[in-house]
Structures are given as C-alpha cells and as structure tokens.
C-alpha cells in the first residue's frame, strides 16, 4: 500500500503519460502567466523526461514569459551528453519554446563546490516559488541530486538552510553534481514526479513505506505537506 502520498497516477502507455502531464504543466504555467505576468519551470535531467520536453516544446504557451531552470546538474561541459542543460536545450528549448528564458546551473568554476555561491546568485533571478517543478527518481531512491550516502546530503536537506544550491558527490553515480537544496525544491507551487517502468514503481512503493528518509531521499519530498505532489507513472 502506498501510504505517504496517495496521488499516484497510472497511465497505460508512456505517450499517454506525456500527453496528460504536458497538458497539465501547460495549464499551470498559463494560469501563472495570466495571474502574475510570468511563470517559472524547474526541470530534472536524465533520459526519462526527453519525450516530455519534446511535447512541451510544441505547446502553445506564452513562452517569452516563462523562465526555465534546472533542479540539478552534472558538473560537465554543457555540450556533453551527460549535461542536463544540454538535454534541455536539445529537447525543450526549441520550436515554440525557443522564446523561453533559460537559467542554467553550470559556471566556469572547475568544481561544483567552488561554484555554489555563483550558482545561487544565478538562480536568484528565477521567479520563486517555482510554479512547476519536475522530479525524477533513481533506482536507489535519489531525486534531484539528493543521493543516499552522500557526505553532503545532511546539509542539502537541512530544513532551515537558506542555501539555494549545494554541491554533491554521489557514491553510486558519476560526476560531481549541483543540486537545489530541499528548501529550494519545496519553494514550489506544484511538484510532479515522473517515473516509468516496473522497477521504478517498486522503488516508489518502497519509498512510500516506512524507513529513514536519508536511506531513500525521495522520502523527504513524499513526506512533506507543504507542496502538492502528483506522481505520474507508466510502464
């Protein structure tokens, strides 16, 4: 039984999931633009969201009033295939979405640790709270770059921190990372978790059950009550 968060939406196919989620995101961003004159969208990287980005790029939206940023970033060149910025530029910031403003995390600093202050300064120009924030989830229960066992995890999930982003060195994944802190992630109006496949569904069920949050950091998101969450899943 999924105990900690009941809004787990199941779709028959990945294409149906993408269609429904992209329409939902468009509605939320459009409402924000109508109400405030602008909207902000924070997205995750990896291979799973590429079809979603593709679908969003074709939607009618006042993209010139939308600011897009990242939830986390691998500390590699932005032209590298592992770069989340590269993924966003390739699949999202095209067609109708070319008019969106993009604020990335990567700086000229050699390490993410050295770039924490500069990255936070970059992100302060993004309208917050984020109107929509999209997360994924790894098979180890990480989300954003909040990895279990990482030395920097306690600082990243500190509830009272005023740091927007924090560098992370995962034990189980390549590349140093920059990630939004937990308070920055939760400085959102709406969070969507986008996962696919039976393995990820099983991981989610485990994450939604009892256990320490640092064992599966996605639990920090699932167990909070500040921000509405919807989990979108397809085989």
N, C-alpha and C positions, 0 to 999 in steps of 0.2 A: 504493500500500500504506500502511495506517495503521501507523506504526512505533512511536510513542511510547506509545500506550496501546491495547491490543487489545480492551478490553471495550466495544465499540460495538454496542449492541443495536438491532436494526431491527424495527419494527412496521409492519404493513400499513396501519393507519389511526391517526389521532390519538386516536380514542376508545379503541382497544386500548392504546395507549401510556399514556394517562391511567389506565386501569383497572389496568394492571400496576404502574405507578410508584406510584400512590396506595396500592395494597396493600402494596408493598414498604416504603414510608415508614411506613405504619401498623404493620407488623410490627416495624420497628426501634424506633419510638417506644414501642410497647407493651413490648418487651423491656427497654428502658431504664427505663420506669416500674416494671416488675416487679422489676428488679435494684436500682435506686437510689432509687425513690420519686418520680422526676421525669424529665422529658425536655426537650430543647431543640431547636428547629427554626428555622433561619435560611433565609429565602427571598429570591428576587430579584423584581423588578418587571417591567414591560413587559406586552405583551398576551399573549404565549405561555403564561404559567403560569395564566391565569384559569381555564381548564377544570380544571386540576389542583387549584387551590384549591377550586373548587366541589365536586369529587369528595371531597376531604379533609374538607370541612365536614360531609359526610353520614355519615362513617365512625364506627363505634362505637370509641371510644377514651376513656381517662380524661383528657379534655381539661383538666380542672381541675388536672392535674399536669404540663401541657405549657406551656412558655414559648416564645412565637414572637417572633422579631425579624427585622430586615432585613439583607441583605447590603450594600445601598446605598440611597441616597435622593436624589431630585432636591430641590434646596432651594427648594421652592414650598410654598404653604399645603397643609395635609393634606386640605383639602376640594377641592383642584384635581385634575382628572382625570389630570394627569401625576404625581401623588404616588403613590409606591409604598405608602405607608401607606393611602392611600385605596383602592387596589386590594385590599390585604389585608383591610381592614375590609369592603369590599363583597362580596368573593367567598369569603373564608376564615373570618373570624370571625363566623360565623352558624350557624344550626341547631345541631348538636351541638357545634360548635367555639366557641360563644359563651362557654364556660367557660374557654377558654384565656387565659393571661396574655399580653398583648402589650406589648412594649417597643420603641417606635419610635426613630428617629434624630433627627427634627426637634425643634428647640428654638425658643425665641423670638428667638434671635440673627438678625440681619439677613442674615448671610452664613454659609456653611458653615465658612469659615476661622475665624471668630470662635467657632464652636461646637465645635471639635474636642475641647477638654478636657471640656466639659459632656456631649457625646455619649459620649465614652469612659466617663465616670462613670456615665451611664445604663446603658450596656451591661455594666458590671461586675457587675450584678445577674443577668445571664443566665447560667445554668449552662454552663460551658465545661469540656471541649471540647463543641462542638455535637454532638448525636447525629446530626443530619442537616442538611446544608447543600445548598441547591439553587441552581445557577447556570444562567444562560443564556449566550448568545454572540452578539455582534453581527456584522454582515457585515464589519466591519473587524477582527475578531478580539479585540474587547474582551470582558471578562467582569467581573461586578460593575460598578464604575465605574473599572476599570483600563483607561484609554484609551491607545492608541498616540499618541505625540507630546505627551501632556500633560506640562506642566512638572513636575507633582508626582509623576509616575509613578515615578521612581527612589526617592523617599522612601517611596512606598506599597508597593514590592516589596522594600525593604531587609530582608534575612533576619534581621538582629539587632535590628530595631526592637521596642520594647515598646509602641508606639502601637497602640491597637485600631482607631481610625478616622482617616482623613485626608481632607481636602477636595481636590477635583479640579475643574479647569476643562477640560472636553473641548474639543478644537479642532473636532470634527466633529459635535457634538450640543449641543442647547440646555440651559440651566440649569447652574448650579454644582451639584456633587454632593458627597455624603459617601459614603465607601466604607470597608468593612473593609479593613485593611491585609492584605497577603499572609500574614504570620504568623498573623493572626487568622482568615483564611479557612481556613488549614491547621490551625488548632486545632479540628479536627473529627474525628469518628469515621468519617464516611462522606460523600462528596460525589457528587452527581448533577448531570450537565449535561443539560439538557432543551432539545432543538432540533427544529425542524421545517422541511421543505421542501428541495428540491434545492440551492438556493443555500447554505443553512447546511451541508448535507452537504459541498459542495465547499469551503466555508471551513474546515470541520473537517479535511478531508483535507490541505489546505494547512498548517493549524496543526500537524498531526501529523507534518509533514515537517521537513526541515532549515530553519534560519533563526534569526535572533536573536529571543529571547523578547520584547524590547520592541517589535518590529515587530507582533506579534500576542500581546498579553499573556495570552491564554488558555493560551499555552505554558508560562507559569510554573506553572499548575495541572497541565497534562498531563505535564510533565516531572519533577515531584516524585515521590518514592517514599514519602512519609510517610503519606499518606491514600489508602485505596482509592477509586477513581473508577469510576463507570459512566456511559456516555453513552447516553441514550435518544433515539432518532430515529424520526420517522415522516414520510411525505411531506406 
